[in-house]
Amino acid sequence: MNASDFTRRTKDQLAARVARDIFDGAIVNLGIGQPTLVANHLPAGREVILHSENGILGMGPAAGEGDEDFDLINAGKQPVTLLPGGAFFHHADSFAMMRGGHLDICVLGAFQVSATGDLANWSTGEAGAIPAVGGAMDLAVGARQTWVMMDLLTKKGESKVVASCSYPLTGVGCVKRIYSDLATLECSPSGLRLIDTVDGLGREQLQNLIGLPIAP
């Protein structure tokens, strides 16, 4: 058995799965990479205020083709939109929001997440690798909930959910949920708990892929 035996969530399907769990009225930071797609899938009628660490509150979905304004970008330098009432502010004010506990949720990518919620997402520790921590450490420990959005397995088929991270840590015990292309998991001090899987993938099969026990 391997991951190719199951129909994985596409990036947009995964973004929609994350968006579904964001509650009405939440203030949310979307990290660079896959998490930015969540902005395009927020349910209609649900007010979610998106924050970008480069100094935006009230960010909207990605700009459509031909409507890009490269003076209006997210932290990943992608053209975005601004919703009515949105605001721009200094980078220092943005980080004060992050560090001051004013974000309900942040959604980040990751290289590894431990079963107890340790996060490694800024470096693989390889010689010559360019450090790319950005605001990840501030977000991981500053937000009330940190969610990770990632592929469950590496290109080599190894689980990114591990007993203990081998890469340099971003934060300790900070991740509450892991949203992946194959399953959604909750991290806790006692280990992993299953929230859902793609069709046809059972808990025991998922445990075999990850190599760790998963509580129902």
Secondary structure, DSSP 8 states (H G I E B T S, - for coil): --GGGS----HHHHHHHHHHTS-TT-EEEE-SSGGGGGGG---TT---EEEETTTEEEEEEE--TT---TTSB-TTS-BEEEEEEEEE--HHHHHHHHHTT--SEEEE--SEEETT--EE-S----TT-----TTHHHHHHHSSEEEEEE-SB-TTS-BSEESS--S--SBSS-EEEEEESSEEEEEETTEEEEEEE-TT--HHHHHHHHTS-EE-
